[in-house]
Amino acid sequence: MDKRNNRLRAVSLERCYLLMLDHKTMNADLLAEIRLALQKVVEGAPDTCVTFEVEGDSDKWVQVFDQTVNAAYPYSDNPEERLSKLGLSLISTKLNCWEENKFATFEVTPFEVEPVTEWIDAYFVRVLGCRSGEYHLDTAFVQI
């Protein structure tokens, strides 16, 4: 019986490890997708805008243009306070404007692709409620 239990534990641990690897790969792919899109925005600034929208959920979106991030904000409380409570301070942002239960717009200075990439992923997870590494994005570019 002990050998069988040990074997079952080993199989369970192996499955958990494979799931963790798959999760990390998915998250790395997602970050690469966001990073590439942000690089295009930087190269096309100030006339290029990218919109990231969660596949199958048009209420979860983030737009980036020039040094501005405009994002869905499904809450009635102040975005700066909520982001601070959620530990979303990977970059320096200044709240430009917001409308409760609709959107929040932030100025990002300095705009650096890598930290903004991580911030956007964290926003989707911590603010919009996506599961880390398990959501997929539709990406669209617009010249403004």
N, C-alpha and C positions, 0 to 999 in steps of 0.2 A: 504494500500500500504506500509506503514512504517513497519508493522509487517512482511510482505512478504520479504521486503528488508533486515530486520534484520535477518530473518530466513536464507535467501540466504547467507548473510555475515557469519553467524555462521557455515553453512555447508562448505563454502569456507575455513574458518579458520581451521575447523576440518580437512579437506582434506590436507591443507598445513602442519598442525601439524603431521599428519600421514605420509606424504611424508618425512618430516624432520626426524622422528623417523626411518623410513625405511632406509634413507640415512645414519644415524648414525650407524645403525646395520650393513649395508653393509660395511661401512668403518671400523668398529670394527672387522668384520670378516676378511677383507682384511689385516689389520694390524696384526691380530693373525696369519694369514697364513705366512706373511713375517717373523714375529718374530720366529715362529717355525722353518722355514727353516734356518734362520740365526743361531739359536741355534745348529742345526745339523752341520752347517759349522764350528762353533767354536769348537764343540766336535770333529770333524774330521780334524781339521787344522793340518798341512797345505795342506792336500791331498784332501779335499772336496771342490767342486765348485758347486754353485747353480746358475741356470739361471732362471730369472723371465721374462716371455714374455707375453705381452698383448694378450689375446685371440683374434684371428682374425687379428692381426697386428704384423707381425714378425719384423717390423722396430722399434718397441718400446720394448726395452729389457734392463735388468740390470743383470750383473753377479757379484757374490761375491765369493772370495776365500781368505783365510788367512786374511790379513788386507787390501785387495785391492778390490775396486769397479770399474768395467769396465762397461761402459754404452753407449748405442746409443747416438750419439750427432749430430743432424741434422742441424747444423749451421756452418757458416764459421768463426765466431768471437771467441775470446779466451774464453774457458769454465769458467775460474776463474772469469773473468769480468762479464759474463752473469749470473753465479750463484749468484754472489754478488748482482747484480742489481735485481735479482728475490727474494732476501732475503733467499737464500738457504744456511744458515750458521749454521745449527743446530748442526753440528759436525765439528771437526777439520779435514780438508782434505788438501792434497797436490797434485797438479796436477802432475802426472808422465809423461804422454804423451797424445797426442791427434792427430787425423787426421780430418780435417774439413769435415763436412757432413757425418762422419762415426762413430767415437767413442771418448770417453774421459776416461782416466784411472786415478783413484785417490787412494792415500794411505790414510788410515784412522787410526789415532792414537790419543788416545787409541780407540780400537775397542770395543764398548759397544753395546750390542744387541738392547736395547730400542731406544737410539738416532739414530742408524743406520737404524732401522725399520722406524722411522718417516722421516728420510732423504730420504730413497728410495721412500716412498710414495710421498713425496713432489717433488722428481725428476720426477716421472711419471706424476704428475699433472702440475708442473710449467715449466719443461723443455720439456717433451715429449708431453704435451698437452692433457693428459687424464682428464676426468671429475672426480673430487674428489668423491670417494665412488661409482662411477658408472662403473669403469673398472674392469675386471676380469683377473687373471693371470694364465698362465700355468707355472708350476714349475718343473724343471728337475735338478737332481743331477748327477754329474760326479766325479769319483775318478781320480785325476791327479797325 
